[in-house]
């Protein structure tokens, strides 16, 4: 009864059970494995069959350990010994769950096995209903033994009657043909009187009439694809020096081929059922973007990024992602899992281990879909999209075989859909990825599979594993976003502040119509539209101001702590000593303390003055940009000192004065300095230079140069090269849009010593 309950309750889906049986074949050193499902209008004639040409089981194993669910020859505390006999394959199982999987599929289970040195087949047939009775196990009897012709087990009426089975013509006809009629070594598993879940699945598969669309085929493809790709990905990583040696899952002397058949697919000439070998899809070779590489034990990543979106502008580059980017911030889990420890505790010991990944990304623009139509020989975009959807998913494999349910349809285990809503520019959607993550034993045994083989436990190790993958995807998304912006993909306008030329529209109406009512209505609509856009720009400006002020206020918070502490100490000291000391000493003490207090007050006043340009939407006034720049620099004074950053203000045109909104420049300088401080940490010579040449304001620094391809897109929303998880790419975008609102433009260039940001008034059309 325990066997039945474990089989029925632990196996979540029929395809999961079949996958477990396939893994058993692999562990048995099989070179080939066949899976077959039979549909018939009569439910009693449906069955599922699996056969392999592995080592097989002798009578002692089949009638002994195989009947004990807790007994497994693969379980060994020494991980190095958990390998198969011939091909030295890493065992995929250790709990004996394969036999439970067989119990989950149907009532009557027949297992036939033969080793090469035996003359007869060992067989056993179990009717699981016999175990449902509340009686002692020793009272349950089921047939088994040895037989010279195993096909007699399905056509001998006496044997069938003993098992309460009838002759199944479909099964007998199948076993007469290849590959079953040459079954001399290995194991054959036949499940008859299949469960309703499997019966319904087979019936639905029969209606599809497209083998690759069936859930069973897709499940088997997801299972076998990582095995086929495992060696290929490691060869590529060796070639580009990301790894020094392979993580071997076998000795390389054997292959494992998987075939699937269903009775509606037949060889028209022979009239026999055809088996199709399951291979990775060729669509993997036709990606728009690809990132593949290695995650190290500390959570850092080294990868190769390939861009093939346009053949005339393809390129590749190496990505290095530090562990601080992947693991710097723990996302709060709403389920409050007990396994997750404090988010800031011992981040380097993530317990995940090193692993490899290969992720291919596909654009969904019309031209990309047209390319997909040709690739898939589809009739149109709709059919191509439907076919492409079959392959989508971010899959995980362990020792060469896929782990369910990762990558399955409607299983967005990385939450990419939700992230795309938050960061739609840089986040890659779940409908754009075909990816594989390769795990191994014992390197990744910190990730524990659930008992039902439906994924990993949501442990701290698994959460850290997900954060590493998220870091890879976000870094890839940033690279992709810059490329798409460069080629103006996915958007109609280059500048989000561009507004329709309403005056041109009114002139067009006046030139093409004399209808006064129409003209009046058009003018009224244009006026309302402009008012609405003005209101939206004001709201956006307010939001931008608040976002930028967040950084400034954080700096102010730290700067104020010291003078406030001084003031508190002075107050306390004055209070205590007034009553304790003689008059003369009190006078001297007052004088000294008041001096200290005045210094603190002066410092607070300077900070207050530094913030003045950013408080509220001020009216236009005359101000000197250099003075505004100095006010912002005061906020960074402590950072400049701690980081040994030298500020240089050149003396040319410093009397230059502007009549406008000072807070626009305050926020602009704040964001430019924020970026400069971040990148200057990576260099030895640390300078920030402010200058004004011919009414052009320039702020430069000696940090790393901006990549040439990024100069065009660095002011776009969501674009950033910072190696930080919380980097948003909003600062410079806000800067450009706020300056543009008052007819100022900003751009970046690379000087010989580092990047420079230029701010200049836009030329009016009259000039």
Buried (B, 14 or more C-beta within 10 A) or exposed (E): EEBBEBBBEBBBBBBBBBBBBBBBBBBBBBBBBBBBBBBBEEBEBBBBBBBBBBBBBBBEBBBEBBBEBEEBBBEEEEEEEBBBEBBBBBBBBBBBBBBBBBBBBBBBBBBBBBBEEBEEBBBBBBBBEBBEEEEEEEEEEBBBEBBEEBBBBBBBEEBBEBBEBEEBEBBEEBBEBEEBEEBEBBBBBBBBBBBEBBBEBBBEBBEBEEBBEBBBBBBBBBBBBBBBBBBEBBEBBEEBEBBEEBBBBBEEEBEBBBBBBBBBBEEEEEEBBBBBEBEBBEBBEBBBBBBBBBBBBBBBBBBBBBBBBEEEEEEEEEBEBBBBBBBBBBEEEEEEEEEBEEBEEEBEEBBBBBBBBBBBBBBBBEEBBEBBBEBBEBEEBEBBBEBBEBBBBBBBBBBBBBBBBBBBEEBBBBEBEEBBEEBBBBBBBBBBBBBBBBBBBEBBBBBEBEEBBBBBBBBBBBBBBBBBBBBBBBBBBBBBBBBBBBEEBEEEEEEEEEEEEBEEBBEEBEEEEEEEEEBEEBBEEBEEBEEEEEEEBEEBBEEBBEBBBEBBEEBBEEBBEEBEEBBEBBEEBBEEBEEEEEEEEBEEBEEEBEEBBEEBEEBBEBBEEBBBBBEEEBEEEEBBBBEBBBBBBBBBBEBBEEEEBEBEBEEEBBEBEBEBBBBBBBBBBBBBBBBBBBBBEEBEEBBBBBBBEEEEBBBBBBBBBBEEBBBBBBBBBBBBBBBEBEBBBBBBBBBBBBBBBBEBEBBBEBEEBBBBBBBBBEEEEEE
